[in-house]
């Protein structure tokens, strides 16, 4: 519920890589073709990368300095090259929980995204050891975004929230331009480049998929789950994914940056009173219906979040809409909550 600090796992399961017919789940022929081209390009890159893997034990090539991160499927370590002394980040995935194909997929998605300033730069070095697969990226040394989100306060400086949001929006736009959907936006996957949290980079592309890939929800929804994934899907195999899933997740993350809390536990009106209150506020547009978790947000934040958190995916604002609200206050000064101008109907 709101009041818990942001933390969440991943709740979607892949049902198939094949696209849908035109119009299925709102997918147009052009969108379907973009996703198929991205899938084919990744398959080609994976085939080439499989032939160029370095076969060696990691500690023969690199000296471990310290851990940088730990996830469900692997560890990220700060290492130095034993001969050159170069500092690098190494993501290590155990073979017992990672297939060669799964490793190659994540490795190649990172490579395919190039050198966007808000995406962790992947280097073209994949390593197969006796018990693990590894790949190298640039090191980002200030941890992830979760440690900068403070309950009731948000980030230390309100301007930092805007800096983070616009960089993440740009990164997601870049991913979408490659025919891909990120699908795993959360503070734990946003790495921080400086102590003031003014520069961030998106990492971890294991859940990224081509547009149109069919997905279905397994298990309970989490706050970042878009409501269309909670509804009955057009096919038993799942919903063809769209960039609008990332827009919803970005809206939830921006809310967390500004307040320190999730806006709701799950986007199901019948199961979550906080989400039900949000829908009622959207329907009325009246100040007296503003839910308590939204107190303190300024009109620009209301408008931005109403767009990103539209329950209808085709009406939802794209991630790039963040830019239109930069330079405006997103929070009122402490104690000022009256006289708020409501977001549009």
Secondary structure as UniProt FT lines:
FT   TURN            2..3
FT   STRAND          12..16
FT   TURN            22..23
FT   HELIX           24..26
FT   HELIX           29..51
FT   STRAND          54..55
FT   HELIX           58..61
FT   STRAND          62..70
FT   STRAND          75..81
FT   TURN            82..84
FT   STRAND          87..94
FT   TURN            95..97
FT   HELIX           100..112
FT   TURN            113..115
FT   TURN            117..118
FT   STRAND          122..128
FT   STRAND          132..137
FT   HELIX           145..148
FT   TURN            151..153
FT   HELIX           158..177
FT   TURN            178..179
FT   STRAND          180..181
FT   HELIX           187..189
FT   STRAND          190..192
FT   TURN            195..196
FT   STRAND          200..202
FT   TURN            206..207
FT   STRAND          209..210
FT   TURN            211..212
FT   STRAND          214..217
FT   TURN            223..224
FT   HELIX           227..230
FT   TURN            236..237
FT   STRAND          238..240
FT   HELIX           244..259
FT   TURN            269..271
FT   HELIX           273..284
FT   HELIX           287..289
FT   HELIX           292..294
FT   TURN            295..296
FT   HELIX           299..308
FT   TURN            313..315
FT   HELIX           319..325
FT   TURN            326..327
FT   TURN            334..335
FT   TURN            338..339
//
